[in-house]
Amino acid sequence: MGKNGSGKSTFSKVLVGHPDYEVTGGDVVFKGENLLDMEPEERSLAGLFMSFQSPVEIPGVNNIDFLHMAYNARRKKLGEPELGPLEFYAYIYPKLDLVNMKTDFLNRNVNEGFSGGERKRNEILQLAVLGADLAILDEIDSGLDVDALQDVAKAVNGLLTPTNSVLMITHYRRLLEVIKPTFIHIMENGRIIKTGDSSLAEVLEEKGYTAISAA
């Protein structure tokens, strides 16, 4: 959490290797490897996932083909056999219920003509299919109505296990009421200035960031 412009999204994009950013010093160690030595696709294959605030459209590429290729690339990295089309369909079909989407959703082009809620559900479906070790969700609640928020939160909660992690960026306590955080970190000017439990969100809602900055 943090004010607009505090560096939350920048930090996330640097972790996944966004080309707009240059890292001039330091290391980012993930599962014993320095992410900064890896290309973005290598970071993804290593188990890093990011859901963007505004996912891009990919005209001409339907969801199931996109997910099938991404999933098989991850399996290849892990030394596992790739799945054929029928095997992959059997794998992905149950996951549609997780995000409350119908099967025709798979045949639509990636994010093309999608509503805000559909784009966010699609991002979570990608996460469910790829099984990332660390998922970064950048304002996954942005633009969602109450029903869509509940669907997304239920899906994220269903994907959490003792062996994976989620880093969420949000401005709103309402998301933290349905996806319970282990820690809340407050960022200001590119640095984490305070870490605490969910009670920090209550302080922010009642007194704003001034109370945290002055603490």
C-alpha positions as CSV (number, residue, x, y, z in Angstrom):
1,M,0.0,0.0,0.0
2,G,1.1,3.6,-0.5
3,K,0.1,6.9,-2.1
4,N,-0.1,7.2,-5.8
5,G,3.5,7.7,-7.2
6,S,5.1,6.0,-4.2
7,G,6.8,3.4,-6.4
8,K,4.6,0.3,-5.9
9,S,3.9,-0.4,-9.6
10,T,7.5,0.5,-10.6
11,F,8.9,-1.9,-8.0
12,S,6.6,-4.7,-9.4
13,K,7.5,-4.0,-13.0
14,V,11.2,-4.1,-12.2
15,L,10.8,-7.5,-10.6
16,V,9.3,-9.0,-13.7
17,G,11.8,-7.2,-16.1
18,H,9.7,-4.5,-17.7
19,P,11.8,-3.0,-20.5
20,D,11.0,0.6,-19.5
21,Y,13.2,0.3,-16.4
22,E,16.9,0.1,-15.9
23,V,18.4,-1.3,-12.7
24,T,21.7,0.4,-11.8
25,G,22.6,-1.5,-8.7
26,G,21.7,-4.2,-6.2
27,D,20.3,-7.8,-6.5
28,V,16.9,-9.4,-6.5
29,V,17.2,-12.9,-5.2
30,F,14.3,-15.3,-5.9
31,K,14.7,-18.9,-5.1
32,G,18.4,-18.6,-4.9
33,E,18.8,-16.9,-8.3
34,N,19.3,-13.2,-9.2
35,L,16.3,-12.1,-11.2
36,L,18.3,-9.2,-12.7
37,D,20.4,-11.7,-14.6
38,M,17.3,-13.2,-16.2
39,E,15.2,-12.2,-19.2
40,P,11.5,-11.5,-18.5
41,E,10.4,-14.8,-20.0
42,E,13.0,-16.6,-17.8
43,R,11.6,-15.0,-14.7
44,S,8.1,-16.2,-15.7
45,L,9.3,-19.7,-16.2
46,A,11.1,-19.6,-12.8
47,G,7.7,-19.1,-11.2
48,L,7.1,-15.3,-11.2
49,F,3.7,-13.9,-12.3
50,M,2.4,-10.4,-12.6
51,S,-1.2,-9.2,-13.1
52,F,-1.2,-5.7,-14.6
53,Q,-3.6,-2.9,-13.8
54,S,-4.5,-2.7,-17.5
55,P,-3.8,-6.0,-19.3
56,V,-3.1,-5.6,-23.0
57,E,-5.2,-7.0,-25.8
58,I,-3.6,-9.7,-28.1
59,P,-5.7,-9.7,-31.3
60,G,-5.7,-12.9,-33.3
61,V,-4.6,-15.1,-30.3
62,N,-7.4,-16.9,-28.4
63,N,-7.2,-17.6,-24.7
64,I,-6.9,-21.4,-24.9
65,D,-4.0,-21.3,-27.4
66,F,-2.2,-18.6,-25.4
67,L,-2.6,-20.5,-22.1
68,H,-1.7,-23.8,-23.7
69,M,1.6,-22.4,-25.0
70,A,2.5,-20.7,-21.8
71,Y,1.6,-23.8,-19.7
72,N,3.7,-26.1,-21.8
73,A,6.7,-23.7,-21.7
74,R,6.5,-23.8,-17.9
75,R,6.3,-27.7,-17.9
76,K,9.3,-27.9,-20.2
77,K,11.3,-25.7,-17.8
78,L,10.3,-28.0,-15.0
79,G,11.4,-31.1,-17.0
80,E,7.8,-32.3,-17.3
81,P,6.1,-33.6,-20.5
82,E,4.0,-31.2,-22.5
83,L,0.3,-31.7,-22.7
84,G,-1.6,-32.2,-25.9
85,P,-4.7,-30.1,-26.7
86,L,-7.2,-32.6,-25.2
87,E,-5.1,-33.1,-22.1
88,F,-4.8,-29.4,-21.6
89,Y,-8.5,-28.8,-22.1
90,A,-9.2,-31.4,-19.4
91,Y,-6.7,-29.6,-17.1
92,I,-8.1,-26.1,-17.7
93,Y,-11.8,-26.8,-17.8
94,P,-12.3,-27.1,-14.0
95,K,-10.4,-23.8,-13.5
96,L,-13.1,-21.9,-15.3
97,D,-15.3,-22.4,-12.3
98,L,-12.7,-20.9,-10.1
99,V,-13.1,-17.5,-11.9
100,N,-16.8,-18.0,-12.7
101,M,-16.3,-18.0,-16.5
102,K,-18.1,-20.0,-19.2
103,T,-16.2,-22.2,-21.7
104,D,-16.8,-19.9,-24.7
105,F,-14.4,-17.5,-22.9
106,L,-11.5,-19.8,-23.9
107,N,-12.2,-19.2,-27.6
108,R,-12.2,-15.4,-27.4
109,N,-9.0,-13.4,-28.3
110,V,-6.9,-12.5,-25.2
111,N,-8.5,-9.5,-23.5
112,E,-10.0,-8.2,-26.8
113,G,-13.3,-6.5,-26.1
114,F,-13.2,-7.7,-22.5
115,S,-14.9,-5.8,-19.7
116,G,-12.7,-4.7,-16.8
117,G,-14.0,-7.6,-14.7
118,E,-13.3,-10.1,-17.5
119,R,-9.8,-8.9,-17.9
120,K,-9.1,-9.3,-14.2
121,R,-10.7,-12.8,-14.2
122,N,-8.6,-13.7,-17.2
123,E,-5.4,-12.7,-15.3
124,I,-6.4,-14.9,-12.4
125,L,-7.2,-17.8,-14.8
126,Q,-3.7,-17.4,-16.2
127,L,-2.3,-17.5,-12.6
128,A,-4.4,-20.6,-11.9
129,V,-3.1,-22.4,-15.1
130,L,0.6,-21.5,-14.7
131,G,0.8,-22.2,-10.9
132,A,3.2,-19.4,-10.1
133,D,5.4,-19.5,-7.0
134,L,5.1,-15.7,-6.5
135,A,2.2,-13.8,-8.0
136,I,2.2,-10.0,-8.0
137,L,-1.3,-8.6,-8.3
138,D,-1.3,-4.9,-9.2
139,E,-4.6,-3.3,-8.1
140,I,-6.5,-6.5,-9.0
141,D,-9.6,-4.8,-7.4
142,S,-9.5,-1.7,-9.6
143,G,-12.7,-1.1,-11.5
144,L,-14.5,-4.3,-10.2
145,D,-18.0,-4.3,-8.9
146,V,-18.9,-6.2,-5.8
147,D,-19.7,-9.5,-7.5
148,A,-16.6,-9.5,-9.6
149,L,-14.4,-8.6,-6.6
150,Q,-15.9,-11.5,-4.7
151,D,-15.2,-13.8,-7.6
152,V,-11.6,-12.7,-8.0
153,A,-11.0,-12.8,-4.2
154,K,-12.4,-16.3,-4.0
155,A,-10.1,-17.4,-6.9
156,V,-7.0,-15.9,-5.3
157,N,-7.8,-17.5,-1.9
158,G,-8.3,-20.8,-3.7
159,L,-4.9,-20.6,-5.3
160,L,-2.9,-19.9,-2.1
161,T,-1.0,-22.9,-0.7
162,P,1.8,-23.2,1.9
163,T,4.4,-23.2,-0.9
164,N,3.4,-20.1,-2.9
165,S,3.0,-16.4,-2.2
166,V,1.0,-13.4,-3.4
167,L,2.1,-9.8,-3.3
168,M,-0.9,-7.5,-3.7
169,I,-0.9,-3.8,-4.4
170,T,-4.1,-2.0,-3.4
171,H,-5.5,1.3,-2.1
172,Y,-8.6,-0.2,-0.5
173,R,-9.3,-2.0,2.7
174,R,-12.3,-3.8,1.1
175,L,-9.9,-6.1,-0.8
176,L,-8.0,-6.9,2.4
177,E,-11.3,-7.9,4.0
178,V,-11.8,-10.8,1.5
179,I,-8.1,-11.7,0.9
180,K,-6.5,-11.6,4.4
181,P,-2.9,-10.4,4.3
182,T,-0.1,-11.8,6.4
183,F,1.7,-8.5,6.3
184,I,1.0,-5.0,5.1
185,H,3.9,-2.9,3.8
186,I,3.6,0.8,3.4
187,M,5.7,2.3,0.6
188,E,6.8,6.0,0.3
189,N,9.2,7.5,-2.1
190,G,10.4,4.1,-3.3
191,R,11.0,2.7,0.2
192,I,9.1,0.5,2.6
193,I,8.6,2.8,5.6
194,K,6.4,0.6,7.8
195,T,5.4,-3.1,8.0
196,G,2.6,-4.4,10.1
197,D,-0.5,-6.6,10.2
198,S,-4.0,-5.9,8.8
199,S,-4.6,-3.2,11.5
200,L,-2.4,-0.9,9.4
201,A,-5.2,-0.8,6.8
202,E,-7.6,0.4,9.5
203,V,-5.2,3.2,10.4
204,L,-5.0,4.3,6.8
205,E,-8.7,4.3,6.3
206,E,-9.3,6.4,9.4
207,K,-6.3,8.8,9.4
208,G,-4.7,8.5,5.9
209,Y,-1.1,8.2,5.0
210,T,-0.1,11.2,7.0
211,A,-0.4,9.2,10.2
212,I,2.0,6.6,8.8
213,S,4.5,9.0,7.4
214,A,4.7,10.9,10.7
215,A,4.9,7.7,12.8
